[in-house]
Structures are given as C-alpha cells and as structure tokens.
Amino acid sequence: KLGLTLGDVVAALRRDEGIIRSQSTLYRYEVGLRQPGLGVIPALARVLDVPVEEISYVADVGDREPAEVPA
C-alpha cells in the first residue's frame, strides 16, 4: 500500500462501501483538493466503515507512519 495517496485510499474504500461520489468532502479528499486534519480521520473511518488504521497511515502527516489513535 506504500505510494498510495489518501485520495486513492478514500476512493477505493468509498467504492467498496457503495457510496456514490459527489461534489462532497469525500470527492475533495479523493482528488487532492483538500486534506483532512488528523481529528477528522476517525470520522472518515466511520463513514467508510474501516478501522482508523486503514486510512491514517496515508494521511498527510509527513512521514507516512500510522497516526497515534487515542484510546
């Protein structure tokens, strides 16, 4: 999964969940017009029905390491 952008991951997960892309925030994440803050990652994971770790490693945090998830 290395080399994937957040947009790539969001697009694939959105399609897996059957969510139709629109001019929404998900669309902006997919095409790189917007990057979610780390505080948004848990909500994004809930919408896409995946664990936070599934998308947090590609969030634009510089070193591409998994984000620390609060308990």
Salt bridges, closest charged atoms under 4 A:
GLU30 OE2 - ARG14 NE 2.44
GLU30 OE1 - ARG21 NH1 3.32
GLU54 OE2 - LYS1 NZ 3.14
